[in-house]
Amino acid sequence: MIKRGRTALVLVIFLAFLAGGLAADGLSEGVTSVARKGPSESFEERGEYCPPGIRIGQVESKLVAGSPQGEAVPVGLQPVLPQPLELEAGRLLVRRRTTSSGLDVVGYGASVVTASLSQFEKPYEGATAVRCAPDASATWYFAEGSSEVHYDERILLYNPFPAEAVVRVNLFTPKGQRSKANLGEIPVHESSATAIALNDFVLRQPSLGASVEVTRGRVVAWRILFTDAEGIEGVASSLGVDAPSETWYFPNGEIGSGARQQISILNPTKDEAIVTLSLVGRNGVTQPPKLVDVTIRATSVRTFVLRDFLKEGQQDLGAVSAIVRSTNGVPVVAEQTLFFDRADLEGIASEVGAPSPALHWAVPPASTRPTSEGMSLFNPGTDRAVVDVTLIRTDKGPKTPGALQGIELEPGGRLKLPLGQFTKGVPMMAFVDATSPVVADRFAYSSADADVAAVGAERVRGAER
């Protein structure tokens, strides 16, 4: 860990955003595949999986990587580069992707945290950030989604291993699960990625959850949504979660004029779930009565526009953190989307919540060219937390601004830290060290991309930094 001082048009551009590799390839409608060049080598424990990219029109995508240990680390980009790159001690690696292949990022001797940041001009203008995955899994879940007009949603499946995987994709609506025969046995070839355009398989649904079940092998799954609905144009994306949880935390949200925060909750189990959604703002906890003990039917999804459940005098809460808690022990999946339509912010951003707080987080940048950005911290525990934030950059050593050290968070406290004065429009990765468990995430707006972007933090693996 870093010691003080030392993320019916061919829309798999989707792939581009995600890890961004970007070659002039195209994918057809429905289920489509992209093969990675070269065999997949054995994957190290200290590596991460990043999805491939497809470019249609003018799109740029970059990979960012940093080491929590703060030491010099050889970083392999397989199979793109034959020799590892040298990630200097306390530095950030930023590299433009130039191929459509999937990417395994391996830290030789130390772990690395990676993310993909991309900009789009087609089919809708926007930008997004998403984390690469530290593990492959046999199951993945997504709570947010829509197949309505003006929405185009894609799921990307990446198989980095040298043996074919077979998956089944399940779709969930407020009325229950929708099984599609042509989504029941999808091959994901060895060292390849497969894109699934959900609009091609389901009628118009305002709320659409999904799960990926791997019947053979393991894969990694991401989701991207393109939209220009209600006059808000942008791109949103998220890395799936590999297991439901009884609790989900969202450090960053906003409710007010020109800001809409919605949380979708997927219950993939065969038991009814009872959940409560709570908000924490500048005046403490706000508990809308209609968001207490809400029923989520078995194998179904529900979407809650939070402002609709607040009293008239509470509908301008401003910045908030949110907690989703199952009160009957049935685990669920929760995902958040933010819509902005005002002078200083516009666009759409999504992220899956954190199932638990932690002492140490790595938080990738949410934009490669932010106009404004911030990081949200939330202390959901009963003990006071003192937080230090370290920023790493490409050209110099770590930054430890005094304003980002010794930050006190009382139990139940939240804080949004403005980072723009320190990053000055340059992508930097943040490392969070706290004395008591907290949760963190990142949010940015780019006027050049005319879109907002959000990226969740990744728990730092291994020993304390």
Salt bridges, closest charged atoms under 4 A:
GLU48 OE2 - ARG461 NH2 3.88
GLU60 OE2 - ARG96 NE 3.49
GLU88 OE1 - ARG91 NH1 3.48
ASP104 OD2 - ARG36 NH1 2.92
ASP152 OD1 - ARG154 NE 2.99
GLU153 OE2 - ARG223 NH1 3.67
GLU164 OE2 - HIS189 ND1 2.86
GLU164 OE1 - ARG216 NH2 2.98
GLU213 OE1 - ARG168 NH2 2.61
ASP228 OD1 - HIS150 ND1 2.96
GLU230 OE1 - ARG260 NH1 3.06
GLU254 OE2 - ARG342 NH1 2.66
GLU335 OE2 - ARG223 NH2 2.97
ASP344 OD1 - ARG342 NE 2.65
GLU373 OE1 - ARG442 NH2 3.24
ASP388 OD2 - ARG4 NH2 1.93
GLU408 OE2 - ARG384 NH2 2.78
GLU410 OE2 - ARG384 NE 3.56
ASP433 OD1 - HIS360 ND1 2.87
ASP433 OD2 - ARG465 NH2 2.36
ASP449 OD1 - ARG369 NH2 2.42
GLU458 OE1 - ARG131 NH1 3.49
GLU464 OE1 - HIS360 NE2 3.89
